[in-house]
Amino acid sequence: MLQVPTEYVPGYAKAREVDPERADRYIAHTMIGDPLADRAVASFADITQREMHQLIAAGMNRDENVFRDAPQELRDLFNASENTPDWFYDHPVYPGCRLFHSSPDRFLTAFAAGAIVQGFTTRISKSFTTTGRILDRGVHRLAQNIKHLYEIMIPEGLERDGEGWKLSVRIRLIHGQMRQLFAKSGQWDTEAYGVPLHAAHIGLASALFSEQLMAHTRRLGVRMTTEERASFMHIWRCSAWLMGVPETILFDSESDAAELGRIGLLCEPPPDVDAIIVGNVIINSAALVAHVLEPAERQALTNQGYRISRAFIGNELADQLEFPKQRSFYILPALRLERQVNKVIDQLLPARAATRKAQALDSLLNAATPDDSAVGISYRLPVTIGDDPSKPW
């Protein structure tokens, strides 16, 4: 018998009317974590935090002198991550990387105001609000997600020694660690929500961060070839696999990701207070991630972010998230027109085009830099449910 978390019962019934097979598959994965990662983090029970961090770093950097002392369960995880499936190299990554880097400003707008809002305002938001990670360090969290996106879009980022590979595996370990911490804390209702950070959520987020990210970026005026779209989706599929999404719920194409997104969001309960908090923190963090600190300019950028997000996600979801009531029907056409005007001017003024391209790259690198440069993104894992500034990760 399929075990349906109580919070998912109404949405699951609606989703089954549309696509019963996909709905069943999604719900089945709400009760699945990541056995390989869960065993790896459980093996840290008898070692110190410092030793745990050193062993993970050694595994990432192939330092066998240190990693030889790692628990077998951690070695198994790294071995499995290196043993990529045959389809991992089915498509070239260069077209997708080229697409992303041709319009990084538009992709970042689509990511921060659209795809990540959709992905993080499911019931996955409860894991963030419970830990306090999104409340106290929303800027850092958003920057980490942008950093991951940037690194997997480097042409060799998902090769074994690429930063995209390492950050994807790191995310897998963080999710495993959080599941273990939740299990020990007694602060999670599995009967109501499924297991924390379950496979369905990670699979759904990966689908939204790829297919919906491209859809929103196209709405901003970016043209994409069939080859570029397939390559972009393939990059995200590889990263999702490295993050521990089982192939039983891993999308295999753009259309498959779109259907996973549609059915998964139907299964998800309506946004609650946790989703409202996370959605608003994401929009309010965007200006700080962009290093806009002057109050008036920051407020203007935040208002713009709410307007763009409402245009992306629709009025119904925006209202559920208690976003400010704003007219948004004109914002996407205006941004598309702005892009067309800039392209014409750039053709007439090549020096200006080069400057704008350099500025876009600079903005991307700034956004991919966590707010706390002393911490940055390391291979440390959380050691408490709450966000403890004395134990950064």
Backbone hydrogen bonds in HBPLUS format (Angstrom, degrees):
<---DONOR---> <-ACCEPTOR-->    atom                        ^
c    i                          cat <-CA-CA->   ^        H-A-AA   ^      H-
h    n   atom  resd res      DA  || num        DHA   H-A  angle D-A-AA Bond
n    s   type  num  typ     dist DA aas  dist angle  dist       angle   num
A0008-TYR N   A0005-PRO O   2.86 MM   3  5.45 148.8  1.96 118.5 128.3     1
A0006-THR N   A0191-GLU O   3.03 MM 185  6.47 153.7  2.10 146.7 148.5     2
A0009-VAL N   A0006-THR O   3.33 MM   3  5.41 161.9  2.37 104.9 110.1     3
A0007-GLU N   A0192-ALA O   3.08 MM 185  5.28 158.1  2.13 131.7 137.8     4
A0012-TYR N   A0008-TYR O   2.85 MM   4  5.79 159.3  1.90 162.1 168.6     5
A0013-ALA N   A0009-VAL O   3.14 MM   4  6.31 155.9  2.20 150.0 155.2     6
A0014-LYS N   A0010-PRO O   3.26 MM   4  6.62 154.9  2.33 146.7 152.8     7
A0015-ALA N   A0011-GLY O   2.88 MM   4  6.11 159.4  1.92 152.0 158.3     8
A0016-ARG N   A0012-TYR O   2.92 MM   4  6.09 151.0  2.01 149.4 156.3     9
A0017-GLU N   A0014-LYS O   3.18 MM   3  5.40 136.0  2.38  99.9 111.4    10
A0018-VAL N   A0015-ALA O   3.01 MM   3  5.26 141.0  2.17 103.4 114.6    11
A0019-ASP N   A0015-ALA O   2.91 MM   4  6.18 172.0  1.92 166.4 166.5    12
A0023-ALA N   A0019-ASP O   2.97 MM   4  6.10 162.3  2.00 159.3 165.1    13
A0024-ASP N   A0020-PRO O   2.90 MM   4  5.98 162.1  1.93 147.6 152.0    14
A0025-ARG N   A0021-GLU O   3.02 MM   4  6.22 159.0  2.07 146.4 152.4    15
A0026-TYR N   A0022-ARG O   2.87 MM   4  6.07 158.5  1.92 150.0 155.7    16
A0027-ILE N   A0023-ALA O   3.02 MM   4  6.21 173.6  2.03 155.0 156.5    17
A0028-ALA N   A0024-ASP O   2.91 MM   4  6.05 158.3  1.96 148.5 155.1    18
A0029-HIS N   A0025-ARG O   3.24 MM   4  6.44 146.6  2.35 141.3 148.6    19
A0029-HIS N   A0026-TYR O   3.10 MM   3  5.34 125.7  2.40  99.7 113.2    20
A0030-THR N   A0027-ILE O   3.00 MM   3  5.20 156.2  2.06 106.4 114.2    21
A0031-MET N   A0028-ALA O   3.40 MM   3  6.01 163.0  2.43 110.5 115.3    22
A0032-ILE N   A0029-HIS O   3.29 MM   3  4.91 164.9  2.32  98.9 100.5    23
A0200-ALA N   A0029-HIS O   3.28 MM 171  4.87 150.1  2.38 113.8 110.3    24
A0195-VAL N   A0030-THR O   2.95 MM 165  6.34 147.5  2.06 156.3 165.6    25
A0199-ALA N   A0032-ILE O   2.78 MM 167  5.68 164.3  1.81 163.9 165.6    26
A0038-ASP N   A0034-ASP O   2.79 MM   4  5.84 164.3  1.81 166.9 170.9    27
A0039-ARG N   A0035-PRO O   2.95 MM   4  6.04 153.6  2.02 143.9 149.7    28
A0040-ALA N   A0036-LEU O   3.10 MM   4  6.30 150.1  2.19 139.0 147.6    29
A0041-VAL N   A0037-ALA O   3.01 MM   4  6.31 164.9  2.04 157.1 158.2    30
A0042-ALA N   A0038-ASP O   3.06 MM   4  6.12 148.6  2.17 138.3 147.5    31
A0043-SER N   A0039-ARG O   3.11 MM   4  6.26 134.4  2.33 139.0 149.1    32
A0043-SER N   A0040-ALA O   3.20 MM   3  5.32 134.8  2.42  96.2 108.0    33
A0044-PHE N   A0041-VAL O   3.15 MM   3  5.47 162.8  2.18 108.5 113.9    34
A0045-ALA N   A0042-ALA O   3.32 MM   3  5.87 161.5  2.36 118.4 119.6    35
A0047-ILE N   A0044-PHE O   3.12 MM   3  5.50 172.4  2.13 122.5 122.5    36
A0052-MET N   A0048-THR O   2.93 MM   4  6.20 157.1  1.98 149.7 156.4    37
A0053-HIS N   A0049-GLN O   2.98 MM   4  6.27 163.6  2.01 155.8 158.7    38
A0054-GLN N   A0050-ARG O   2.97 MM   4  6.17 158.0  2.02 148.3 154.8    39
A0055-LEU N   A0051-GLU O   2.90 MM   4  6.07 156.7  1.95 151.1 156.8    40
A0056-ILE N   A0052-MET O   3.09 MM   4  6.33 159.7  2.13 150.2 155.2    41
A0057-ALA N   A0053-HIS O   3.01 MM   4  6.19 166.3  2.03 149.3 153.4    42
A0058-ALA N   A0054-GLN O   2.88 MM   4  6.05 151.0  1.97 142.4 151.0    43
A0059-GLY N   A0055-LEU O   2.93 MM   4  6.16 152.8  2.00 145.1 152.1    44
A0060-MET N   A0056-ILE O   2.92 MM   4  6.21 159.8  1.96 153.8 159.1    45
A0061-ASN N   A0057-ALA O   2.97 MM   4  6.11 157.2  2.02 147.4 153.4    46
A0062-ARG N   A0058-ALA O   2.87 MM   4  5.69 102.5  2.49 137.7 152.9    47
A0063-ASP N   A0058-ALA O   2.85 MM   5  4.72 163.8  1.88 140.1 143.6    48
A0062-ARG N   A0059-GLY O   3.43 MM   3  5.09 163.6  2.46  96.5 101.0    49
A0066-VAL N   A0063-ASP O   3.15 MM   3  5.79 140.4  2.31 114.0 122.4    50
A0067-PHE N   A0063-ASP O   2.85 MM   4  5.95 172.8  1.85 155.5 157.3    51
A0068-ARG N   A0064-GLU O   3.02 MM   4  5.46 141.7  2.18 134.2 136.7    52
A0069-ASP N   A0066-VAL O   3.21 MM   3  6.12 166.9  2.23 123.2 126.5    53
A0070-ALA N   A0067-PHE O   2.92 MM   3  5.15 165.9  1.94 114.7 118.4    54
A0074-LEU N   A0071-PRO O   3.07 MM   3  5.49 128.6  2.34 107.9 119.9    55
A0075-ARG N   A0071-PRO O   3.16 MM   4  6.53 159.0  2.20 151.2 157.6    56
A0076-ASP N   A0072-GLN O   2.76 MM   4  6.01 149.2  1.85 150.2 159.3    57
A0077-LEU N   A0073-GLU O   3.19 MM   4  6.44 149.7  2.29 136.9 143.6    58
A0078-PHE N   A0074-LEU O   3.15 MM   4  6.50 162.8  2.18 152.0 155.2    59
A0079-ASN N   A0075-ARG O   2.86 MM   4  6.04 161.2  1.89 151.0 157.1    60
A0080-ALA N   A0076-ASP O   2.89 MM   4  6.04 159.3  1.93 148.2 153.7    61
A0081-SER N   A0077-LEU O   2.96 MM   4  6.17 153.2  2.03 145.8 153.4    62
A0082-GLU N   A0078-PHE O   2.98 MM   4  6.18 140.8  2.14 145.0 154.9    63
A0083-ASN N   A0079-ASN O   3.04 MM   4  6.22 131.4  2.28 138.7 151.7    64
A0083-ASN N   A0080-ALA O   3.18 MM   3  5.03 131.5  2.43  91.0 104.1    65
A0088-PHE N   A0085-PRO O   3.08 MM   3  5.57 161.7  2.12 116.3 122.2    66
A0090-ASP N   A0087-TRP O   2.98 MM   3  4.90 163.8  2.00 117.9 115.2    67
A0097-CYS N   A0093-VAL O   3.00 MM   4  6.22 162.4  2.03 159.9 165.7    68
A0098-ARG N   A0094-TYR O   2.83 MM   4  5.90 163.3  1.85 155.1 159.9    69
A0099-LEU N   A0095-PRO O   2.96 MM   4  6.12 152.4  2.03 141.5 149.0    70
A0100-PHE N   A0096-GLY O   3.08 MM   4  6.33 164.4  2.10 149.0 151.9    71
A0101-HIS N   A0097-CYS O   3.01 MM   4  6.23 170.2  2.02 156.1 158.5    72
A0102-SER N   A0098-ARG O   2.93 MM   4  5.93 121.2  2.29 139.7 153.4    73
A0102-SER N   A0099-LEU O   3.26 MM   3  5.21 143.9  2.40  96.0 106.3    74
A0103-SER N   A0100-PHE O   3.32 MM   3  5.81 147.8  2.43 108.2 115.5    75
A0106-ARG N   A0103-SER O   3.13 MM   3  5.50 121.8  2.49 106.5 119.7    76
A0107-PHE N   A0103-SER O   3.11 MM   4  6.41 161.3  2.15 157.1 162.8    77
A0108-LEU N   A0104-PRO O   2.93 MM   4  6.06 158.5  1.97 148.5 154.1    78
A0109-THR N   A0105-ASP O   3.07 MM   4  6.26 155.6  2.14 141.4 147.9    79
A0110-ALA N   A0106-ARG O   2.95 MM   4  6.16 164.2  1.97 149.4 153.7    80
A0111-PHE N   A0107-PHE O   2.83 MM   4  5.97 145.7  1.95 144.0 154.0    81
A0112-ALA N   A0108-LEU O   2.89 MM   4  5.99 178.7  1.89 156.2 156.2    82
A0113-ALA N   A0109-THR O   2.99 MM   4  5.81 160.7  2.02 147.4 153.3    83
A0114-GLY N   A0110-ALA O   3.04 MM   4  5.16 128.7  2.32 118.5 128.7    84
A0115-ALA N   A0110-ALA O   3.03 MM   5  6.48 151.1  2.12 154.6 159.2    85
A0116-ILE N   A0111-PHE O   2.94 MM   5  5.66 165.8  1.97 153.1 156.4    86
A0118-GLN N   A0114-GLY O   3.01 MM   4  6.27 163.7  2.03 158.8 163.5    87
A0119-GLY N   A0115-ALA O   2.91 MM   4  6.11 159.2  1.95 148.6 154.8    88
A0120-PHE N   A0116-ILE O   2.92 MM   4  5.85 156.5  1.98 142.5 148.0    89
A0125-SER N   A0122-THR O   3.07 MM   3  5.98 169.8  2.08 123.7 126.6    90
A0126-LYS N   A0123-ARG O   3.14 MM   3  5.68 152.7  2.21 110.7 116.9    91
A0127-SER N   A0124-ILE O   3.11 MM   3  5.71 138.8  2.29 112.7 121.7    92
A0128-PHE N   A0125-SER O   3.05 MM   3  5.24 124.8  2.36  99.9 114.0    93
A0129-THR N   A0125-SER O   3.00 MM   4  6.34 164.5  2.03 160.9 164.7    94
A0130-THR N   A0126-LYS O   2.98 MM   4  5.91 154.9  2.04 142.6 149.7    95
A0131-THR N   A0127-SER O   3.34 MM   4  6.32 151.3  2.43 130.9 137.3    96
A0132-GLY N   A0128-PHE O   3.05 MM   4  6.13 134.2  2.27 138.2 150.7    97
A0387-ASP N   A0131-THR O   2.92 MM 256  6.05 111.0  2.41 167.6 170.5    98
A0136-ASP N   A0132-GLY O   3.03 MM   4  6.03 174.6  2.04 160.9 160.8    99
A0137-ARG N   A0133-ARG O   3.08 MM   4  5.57 144.5  2.21 131.7 141.8   100
A0141-ARG N   A0137-ARG O   2.94 MM   4  6.21 158.3  1.99 152.4 159.1   101
A0142-LEU N   A0138-GLY O   2.94 MM   4  6.15 166.6  1.96 153.0 155.4   102
A0143-ALA N   A0139-VAL O   2.95 MM   4  6.13 162.5  1.98 150.9 156.2   103
A0144-GLN N   A0140-HIS O   2.95 MM   4  6.17 148.2  2.05 144.5 152.9   104
A0145-ASN N   A0141-ARG O   3.10 MM   4  6.47 153.5  2.17 148.6 155.3   105
A0146-ILE N   A0142-LEU O   2.98 MM   4  6.29 155.2  2.04 150.2 157.3   106
A0147-LYS N   A0143-ALA O   2.80 MM   4  5.98 153.2  1.87 145.8 154.0   107
A0148-HIS N   A0144-GLN O   2.96 MM   4  6.23 154.9  2.03 146.8 152.4   108
A0149-LEU N   A0145-ASN O   3.04 MM   4  6.31 161.8  2.07 145.6 150.2   109
A0150-TYR N   A0146-ILE O   2.83 MM   4  6.05 164.2  1.85 154.7 159.0   110
A0151-GLU N   A0147-LYS O   2.94 MM   4  6.13 164.4  1.97 151.6 155.4   111
A0152-ILE N   A0148-HIS O   3.06 MM   4  6.27 157.8  2.11 154.4 159.0   112
A0153-MET N   A0150-TYR O   3.13 MM   3  5.24 136.5  2.33  98.1 110.6   113
A0154-ILE N   A0151-GLU O   3.30 MM   3  5.40 163.6  2.33 105.7 107.0   114
A0157-GLY N   A0154-ILE O   2.73 MM   3  4.80 166.3  1.75 125.0 126.0   115
A0159-GLU N   A0156-GLU O   3.16 MM   3  5.35 163.8  2.19 108.3 112.8   116
A0164-GLY N   A0157-GLY O   2.97 MM   7  4.50 110.8  2.47 115.0 128.2   117
A0165-TRP N   A0157-GLY O   2.77 MM   8  6.20 133.8  1.98 162.9 148.6   118
A0162-GLY N   A0159-GLU O   2.84 MM   3  5.12 165.3  1.86 120.8 125.3   119
A0166-LYS N   A0162-GLY O   3.15 MM   4  6.49 166.0  2.17 151.1 154.5   120
A0167-LEU N   A0163-GLU O   2.85 MM   4  5.96 164.7  1.87 151.8 155.8   121
A0168-SER N   A0164-GLY O   3.03 MM   4  6.05 149.9  2.12 138.9 146.8   122
A0169-VAL N   A0165-TRP O   3.06 MM   4  6.34 162.2  2.09 153.1 157.2   123
A0170-ARG N   A0166-LYS O   2.84 MM   4  6.02 151.9  1.92 144.9 154.0   124
A0171-ILE N   A0167-LEU O   2.95 MM   4  6.14 155.3  2.02 142.9 148.3   125
A0172-ARG N   A0168-SER O   3.18 MM   4  6.50 151.5  2.27 140.2 147.7   126
A0173-LEU N   A0169-VAL O   3.02 MM   4  6.40 153.1  2.09 149.7 156.3   127
A0174-ILE N   A0170-ARG O   2.87 MM   4  6.19 157.4  1.92 154.7 161.5   128
A0175-HIS N   A0171-ILE O   2.95 MM   4  6.19 163.4  1.98 153.5 157.1   129
A0176-GLY N   A0172-ARG O   3.07 MM   4  6.34 155.8  2.13 143.5 150.2   130
A0177-GLN N   A0173-LEU O   2.85 MM   4  6.10 158.6  1.89 151.1 157.1   131
A0178-MET N   A0174-ILE O   2.86 MM   4  6.11 159.0  1.91 154.0 159.5   132
A0179-ARG N   A0175-HIS O   3.00 MM   4  6.23 156.5  2.05 147.6 153.7   133
A0180-GLN N   A0176-GLY O   3.10 MM   4  6.37 155.6  2.16 146.3 152.5   134
A0181-LEU N   A0177-GLN O   2.91 MM   4  6.19 158.6  1.96 150.8 156.9   135
A0182-PHE N   A0178-MET O   2.86 MM   4  6.03 161.4  1.89 152.6 157.3   136
A0183-ALA N   A0179-ARG O   2.97 MM   4  6.12 156.3  2.03 143.1 149.8   137
A0184-LYS N   A0180-GLN O   3.04 MM   4  6.30 151.4  2.12 147.0 154.0   138
A0185-SER N   A0181-LEU O   2.98 MM   4  6.09 140.3  2.14 142.0 153.1   139
A0185-SER N   A0182-PHE O   3.16 MM   3  5.05 123.6  2.49  91.9 106.5   140
A0186-GLY N   A0182-PHE O   3.26 MM   4  6.36 145.1  2.39 153.3 157.5   141
A0192-ALA N   A0189-ASP O   3.15 MM   3  5.48 130.9  2.40 103.0 114.9   142
A0193-TYR N   A0189-ASP O   2.97 MM   4  6.15 165.3  1.99 158.6 163.1   143
A0194-GLY N   A0190-THR O   2.79 MM   4  4.50 146.9  1.90 132.9 134.5   144
A0201-HIS N   A0198-HIS O   3.06 MM   3  5.53 122.5  2.40 107.9 120.9   145
A0202-ILE N   A0198-HIS O   3.23 MM   4  6.64 159.1  2.28 152.8 158.8   146
A0203-GLY N   A0199-ALA O   2.89 MM   4  5.97 159.7  1.93 148.6 154.8   147
A0204-LEU N   A0200-ALA O   2.85 MM   4  5.95 156.0  1.90 144.5 151.6   148
A0205-ALA N   A0201-HIS O   2.85 MM   4  5.98 167.3  1.87 149.9 153.7   149
A0206-SER N   A0202-ILE O   3.06 MM   4  6.15 157.5  2.11 141.1 147.2   150
A0207-ALA N   A0203-GLY O   3.08 MM   4  6.31 149.3  2.18 141.4 149.7   151
A0208-LEU N   A0204-LEU O   2.93 MM   4  6.24 159.5  1.98 156.0 161.5   152
A0209-PHE N   A0205-ALA O   2.79 MM   4  5.93 159.7  1.83 152.9 159.0   153
A0210-SER N   A0207-ALA O   3.36 MM   3  5.35 150.4  2.45  95.6 104.1   154
A0211-GLU N   A0207-ALA O   2.90 MM   4  5.83 138.1  2.08 151.6 158.9   155
A0213-LEU N   A0208-LEU O   3.18 MM   5  6.55 128.0  2.47 149.6 163.9   156
A0214-MET N   A0210-SER O   3.04 MM   4  6.24 158.4  2.09 148.3 152.8   157
A0215-ALA N   A0211-GLU O   3.00 MM   4  6.26 158.3  2.04 145.9 152.6   158
A0216-HIS N   A0212-GLN O   2.87 MM   4  6.04 166.3  1.89 153.8 156.1   159
A0217-THR N   A0213-LEU O   3.02 MM   4  6.13 154.5  2.08 142.2 149.9   160
A0218-ARG N   A0214-MET O   2.90 MM   4  6.13 153.7  1.97 152.1 158.4   161
A0219-ARG N   A0215-ALA O   3.19 MM   4  6.47 145.9  2.31 139.1 148.1   162
A0219-ARG N   A0216-HIS O   3.08 MM   3  5.02 118.9  2.47  91.6 107.0   163
A0220-LEU N   A0217-THR O   3.00 MM   3  5.05 145.6  2.12  98.6 109.4   164
A0222-VAL N   A0217-THR O   3.42 MM   5  6.03 164.7  2.45 142.2 140.1   165
A0221-GLY N   A0218-ARG O   2.93 MM   3  5.21 160.3  1.97 112.3 115.4   166
A0229-ARG N   A0225-THR O   3.01 MM   4  6.28 161.6  2.04 154.0 158.7   167
A0230-ALA N   A0226-THR O   3.02 MM   4  6.21 164.2  2.04 150.3 154.4   168
A0231-SER N   A0227-GLU O   3.00 MM   4  6.12 156.9  2.05 146.0 152.7   169
A0232-PHE N   A0228-GLU O   2.90 MM   4  6.04 161.5  1.93 149.5 154.5   170
A0233-MET N   A0229-ARG O   3.03 MM   4  6.23 165.3  2.05 150.5 154.0   171
A0234-HIS N   A0230-ALA O   2.97 MM   4  6.14 150.1  2.06 140.6 149.4   172
A0235-ILE N   A0231-SER O   2.95 MM   4  6.26 154.9  2.02 152.7 158.5   173
A0236-TRP N   A0232-PHE O   3.22 MM   4  6.56 162.3  2.25 149.3 153.0   174
A0237-ARG N   A0233-MET O   2.85 MM   4  6.11 148.0  1.95 145.9 156.1   175
A0238-CYS N   A0234-HIS O   2.94 MM   4  6.19 160.8  1.98 154.1 157.5   176
A0239-SER N   A0235-ILE O   3.05 MM   4  6.33 161.8  2.08 149.3 154.4   177
A0240-ALA N   A0236-TRP O   2.82 MM   4  5.97 159.7  1.86 148.5 154.3   178
A0241-TRP N   A0237-ARG O   3.01 MM   4  6.24 155.3  2.07 146.7 152.9   179
A0242-LEU N   A0238-CYS O   3.04 MM   4  6.35 157.1  2.09 147.5 153.7   180
A0243-MET N   A0239-SER O   2.89 MM   4  6.19 136.3  2.08 142.9 155.9   181
A0245-VAL N   A0240-ALA O   3.08 MM   5  5.65 165.2  2.10 152.9 148.3   182
A0244-GLY N   A0241-TRP O   3.00 MM   3  5.21 157.7  2.05 106.4 112.5   183
A0249-ILE N   A0246-PRO O   3.00 MM   3  5.90 171.9  2.01 126.7 129.3   184
A0257-ALA N   A0253-SER O   2.95 MM   4  6.16 154.9  2.02 145.9 152.6   185
A0258-ALA N   A0254-GLU O   2.96 MM   4  6.22 151.8  2.04 145.8 153.8   186
A0259-GLU N   A0255-SER O   3.07 MM   4  6.34 153.9  2.14 144.9 150.9   187
A0260-LEU N   A0256-ASP O   2.92 MM   4  6.16 157.3  1.97 147.5 154.3   188
A0261-GLY N   A0257-ALA O   2.88 MM   4  6.05 159.5  1.92 148.1 153.7   189
A0262-ARG N   A0258-ALA O   2.93 MM   4  6.16 156.3  1.98 143.5 150.2   190
A0263-ILE N   A0259-GLU O   2.91 MM   4  6.06 176.1  1.91 157.0 157.6   191
A0264-GLY N   A0260-LEU O   2.78 MM   4  5.66 156.4  1.83 145.3 153.6   192
A0265-LEU N   A0261-GLY O   3.00 MM   4  5.94 162.2  2.03 142.5 147.3   193
A0266-LEU N   A0262-ARG O   3.14 MM   4  6.30 142.7  2.29 135.1 145.3   194
A0267-CYS N   A0263-ILE O   2.94 MM   4  6.24 152.3  2.02 149.6 156.6   195
A0268-GLU N   A0264-GLY O   3.04 MM   4  6.28 143.6  2.18 143.7 153.8   196
A0276-ILE N   A0272-ASP O   2.98 MM   4  6.29 156.0  2.04 153.9 161.6   197
A0277-ILE N   A0273-VAL O   2.97 MM   4  6.18 159.2  2.02 147.1 151.8   198
A0278-VAL N   A0274-ASP O   2.98 MM   4  6.23 171.2  1.98 153.7 155.7   199
A0279-GLY N   A0275-ALA O   2.86 MM   4  5.91 169.8  1.87 152.4 155.9   200
A0280-ASN N   A0276-ILE O   3.15 MM   4  6.21 164.2  2.17 146.2 150.3   201
A0281-VAL N   A0277-ILE O   2.91 MM   4  6.07 154.2  1.98 151.3 159.4   202
A0282-ILE N   A0278-VAL O   2.98 MM   4  6.15 159.9  2.02 154.5 158.9   203
A0283-ILE N   A0279-GLY O   3.32 MM   4  6.60 165.9  2.34 146.0 148.5   204
A0284-ASN N   A0280-ASN O   2.98 MM   4  6.09 163.2  2.01 148.5 153.8   205
A0285-SER N   A0281-VAL O   2.84 MM   4  5.86 131.1  2.08 142.9 155.1   206
A0285-SER N   A0282-ILE O   3.23 MM   3  5.16 134.0  2.46  93.5 106.0   207
A0288-LEU N   A0285-SER O   3.08 MM   3  5.40 117.1  2.49 105.0 120.0   208
A0289-VAL N   A0285-SER O   2.90 MM   4  6.16 153.8  1.97 157.3 166.0   209
A0290-ALA N   A0286-ALA O   2.99 MM   4  6.25 144.2  2.12 143.1 152.7   210
A0292-VAL N   A0287-ALA O   2.91 MM   5  5.33 168.7  1.92 154.9 153.7   211
A0291-HIS N   A0288-LEU O   2.89 MM   3  4.72 155.4  1.95 101.0 107.1   212
A0298-ARG N   A0294-GLU O   2.78 MM   4  5.85 160.1  1.82 164.6 171.0   213
A0299-GLN N   A0295-PRO O   2.89 MM   4  6.05 159.4  1.94 149.6 154.7   214
A0300-ALA N   A0296-ALA O   3.00 MM   4  6.21 155.6  2.06 144.8 151.5   215
A0301-LEU N   A0297-GLU O   2.98 MM   4  6.18 157.8  2.03 146.9 152.5   216
A0302-THR N   A0298-ARG O   2.92 MM   4  6.15 152.5  2.00 147.0 155.0   217
A0303-ASN N   A0299-GLN O   2.91 MM   4  6.13 160.8  1.95 149.9 154.7   218
A0304-GLN N   A0300-ALA O   2.98 MM   4  6.21 155.3  2.04 143.7 150.9   219
A0305-GLY N   A0301-LEU O   2.84 MM   4  6.10 148.6  1.94 141.7 150.9   220
A0306-TYR N   A0302-THR O   2.95 MM   4  6.30 155.8  2.00 153.6 158.6   221
A0307-ARG N   A0303-ASN O   3.06 MM   4  6.31 157.3  2.11 146.0 152.2   222
A0308-ILE N   A0304-GLN O   2.90 MM   4  6.16 162.5  1.93 155.1 159.4   223
A0309-SER N   A0305-GLY O   2.87 MM   4  5.96 162.4  1.90 149.0 154.7   224
A0310-ARG N   A0306-TYR O   2.93 MM   4  6.08 159.0  1.98 146.9 152.3   225
A0311-ALA N   A0307-ARG O   3.12 MM   4  6.38 151.2  2.21 141.0 148.6   226
A0312-PHE N   A0308-ILE O   2.95 MM   4  6.28 147.5  2.06 148.0 157.4   227
A0313-ILE N   A0309-SER O   2.86 MM   4  6.03 174.3  1.86 168.0 166.0   228
A0314-GLY N   A0310-ARG O   2.93 MM   4  5.32 139.3  2.10 134.5 142.3   229
A0318-ALA N   A0314-GLY O   3.08 MM   4  6.18 162.9  2.11 152.2 157.4   230
A0319-ASP N   A0315-ASN O   2.81 MM   4  5.85 154.9  1.87 146.1 152.0   231
A0320-GLN N   A0316-GLU O   3.04 MM   4  6.29 153.8  2.11 142.9 150.5   232
A0321-LEU N   A0317-LEU O   2.93 MM   4  6.19 143.1  2.07 147.3 157.3   233
A0323-PHE N   A0318-ALA O   2.97 MM   5  5.40 175.3  1.97 159.3 157.9   234
A0322-GLU N   A0319-ASP O   2.93 MM   3  4.81 155.3  1.99 101.5 108.6   235
A0331-ILE N   A0328-SER O   3.27 MM   3  5.48 145.7  2.39 106.3 115.2   236
A0334-ALA N   A0330-TYR O   3.02 MM   4  6.13 156.2  2.08 153.1 160.7   237
A0335-LEU N   A0331-ILE O   2.99 MM   4  6.23 151.4  2.07 145.3 152.8   238
A0336-ARG N   A0332-LEU O   2.91 MM   4  6.16 152.5  1.99 151.9 159.8   239
A0337-LEU N   A0333-PRO O   2.91 MM   4  6.12 157.7  1.96 148.1 154.1   240
A0338-GLU N   A0334-ALA O   2.92 MM   4  6.13 156.5  1.98 144.0 150.8   241
A0339-ARG N   A0335-LEU O   3.04 MM   4  6.23 151.8  2.12 139.3 146.2   242
A0340-GLN N   A0336-ARG O   3.03 MM   4  6.36 157.1  2.08 148.4 154.1   243
A0341-VAL N   A0337-LEU O   2.91 MM   4  6.16 162.1  1.94 157.2 161.7   244
A0342-ASN N   A0338-GLU O   2.99 MM   4  6.17 162.7  2.02 148.9 153.6   245
A0343-LYS N   A0339-ARG O   2.99 MM   4  6.22 150.0  2.08 145.8 154.0   246
A0344-VAL N   A0340-GLN O   3.11 MM   4  6.39 155.8  2.17 147.8 153.3   247
A0345-ILE N   A0341-VAL O   2.99 MM   4  6.29 166.6  2.01 155.0 158.6   248
A0346-ASP N   A0342-ASN O   2.80 MM   4  5.91 156.8  1.86 146.8 153.8   249
A0347-GLN N   A0343-LYS O   3.07 MM   4  6.27 145.3  2.20 140.5 148.6   250
A0348-LEU N   A0344-VAL O   3.25 MM   4  6.58 142.9  2.40 141.4 151.0   251
A0348-LEU N   A0345-ILE O   3.05 MM   3  5.11 124.2  2.37  96.5 111.0   252
A0349-LEU N   A0345-ILE O   2.81 MM   4  6.02 141.2  1.96 148.2 160.5   253
A0352-ARG N   A0349-LEU O   2.99 MM   3  5.39 121.4  2.35 109.5 123.5   254
A0353-ALA N   A0349-LEU O   3.13 MM   4  6.50 153.2  2.21 149.9 158.2   255
A0354-ALA N   A0350-PRO O   3.00 MM   4  6.31 155.7  2.06 150.3 155.5   256
A0355-THR N   A0351-ALA O   3.03 MM   4  6.30 155.9  2.09 145.9 152.5   257
A0356-ARG N   A0352-ARG O   2.87 MM   4  6.13 163.3  1.90 155.0 159.2   258
A0357-LYS N   A0353-ALA O   2.97 MM   4  6.17 155.3  2.04 146.9 153.7   259
A0358-ALA N   A0354-ALA O   3.02 MM   4  6.24 156.1  2.08 145.6 151.7   260
A0359-GLN N   A0355-THR O   2.91 MM   4  6.16 155.0  1.97 149.2 156.6   261
A0360-ALA N   A0356-ARG O   2.92 MM   4  6.14 152.7  1.99 145.9 152.9   262
A0361-LEU N   A0357-LYS O   3.06 MM   4  6.32 157.0  2.12 146.0 151.7   263
A0362-ASP N   A0358-ALA O   2.92 MM   4  6.13 157.3  1.97 146.7 153.5   264
A0363-SER N   A0359-GLN O   2.88 MM   4  6.10 155.8  1.94 147.7 154.0   265
A0364-LEU N   A0360-ALA O   2.99 MM   4  6.22 152.6  2.07 143.2 150.7   266
A0365-LEU N   A0361-LEU O   2.97 MM   4  6.26 162.8  2.00 154.0 157.6   267
A0366-ASN N   A0362-ASP O   2.93 MM   4  6.14 156.1  1.99 147.9 154.8   268
A0367-ALA N   A0363-SER O   2.92 MM   4  6.09 159.3  1.96 147.3 152.8   269
A0368-ALA N   A0364-LEU O   2.98 MM   4  6.18 138.6  2.16 142.7 154.2   270
A0369-THR N   A0366-ASN O   3.13 MM   3  5.27 159.5  2.17 109.0 111.9   271
A0375-VAL N   A0372-ASP O   2.89 MM   3  5.48 148.0  1.99 114.9 124.3   272
A0376-GLY N   A0372-ASP O   2.86 MM   4  6.03 162.2  1.89 169.7 168.7   273
A0391-LYS N   A0388-ASP O   2.86 MM   3  5.44 162.4  1.89 121.5 127.6   274
